[in-house]
């Protein structure tokens, strides 16, 4: 059975490296998710750590390396991109809202502006 080198990152600024035996990358990821908590040398006062990023490299072959992000991490990464897209779009929506009598365009402008303010203001 092939050996997979795994590097796992958690929500804290820590990572662990270890190996798992698996028949496929999918099985290696499943085993890595389970094993990561056992590999972590410094538990945070007994609190479980969320491992949200895994890099899996089959038999040390970097060209076949794959990185997996857990759903919460993917959401966090997408949020920054969505905010930039909303900020980019806001001036155009403002023009459309001011020059149109269409209530949907005005509502869209106000909703996006409110969302941007909520995301960026303390």
N, C-alpha and C positions, 0 to 999 in steps of 0.2 A: 504494500500500500504506500502511495507517495507521502512524503513529509511536506507540510506547508509551513513556511515561516510566517508568523503573524505579528503585526504591531497593532495594538489597540490603544485608542485614546479615550479618555473619559471627559466628563463635563468640567472636571477640575483640571488644572494644568499638569496632568500626569499621564504617563503611558506605560505600557508593559509590553515586553517582547517574549514570545514563546513559540513552541512548535506544536502542531497537531497532526495526527495521521488521519487521512481522509481519502475517499475515493474520488471526490470532485471538489471544485471550489465551493459549491453550495453546501456540501457536508462540512467542509473546513470552516465556513462561516458559522454554521450552526454550532459546531464544537467550540469555536473561538468565543462566541457569545457566552457560552456556558463557562468556559475555562478562564476567561479574563478576570472574573472576580476572585478566582482562586490564586491567580498569578500576582495580584496587586499586593505589594509589600507593606503599604502603609494605609490601613483602613482609617477612615476619618472618624475617629471616636466610635467605631462600630457601625457607622452609617453606610449603607450600601451606596456604591458609586455607579452612575449611569455611564456605561461604555457606549459611545455614540458614533465611533468611527473605527473602521477596521481596514488595514491593508494586508492582503493575503498574497503571498508569493510562493508559487509551487516549486518545490525542489531548488530554491534559491535562484530561479530564473526571473530576473527583474523585468524582462520583456513581457512576461505573462502575468505580472503583478496586477491585482485588481483592488480598488478602494471601494468600500461600502459605507454609506452613511445611513444611520438609523433615521426613521421618519421625523423625529423631533429636530434632529440636526439639519435635515434637508429643508424643513420648514424655516428654521432660523436663517439658513443661507438664502432661501428664496425671498424672505421678508426684506432683506436689504436691497435686492434687485427690484422688488415690487415698489419699494419706497422711491428709489431713483426713477423708475418709470412713471410713477404718479407725479413726482416733482417735475419731470420733463413735460408731462402732458398738461399740467395745471394751467399754464398760460394760454394754451390753445382752447381749453375748455372755458376759461374766463372770457375770451373773445366771443366764443360761440354763445355763452350764456348772456352776454351783454347785447348781442346783436340779434338774438332770436326771441321769439315769443313762445318757444317750445319749453314747457315746464320741465320736461325730462332733462334737457341739457342744463338748465339751471340747477336742478336737484343733483345731477351728477357732479357739477362743479362744486357745490357746497359740501357734498359728501366727501369728495376726494380732498378738498381743502381741510375739512375737519379731521379726516383720517391722518393727513400729513402733520397737522398741528398736534394731534394726540401722540403721534409717533416721535415727534422731534422736540416737543416742549416739555420741560420738567414739571 
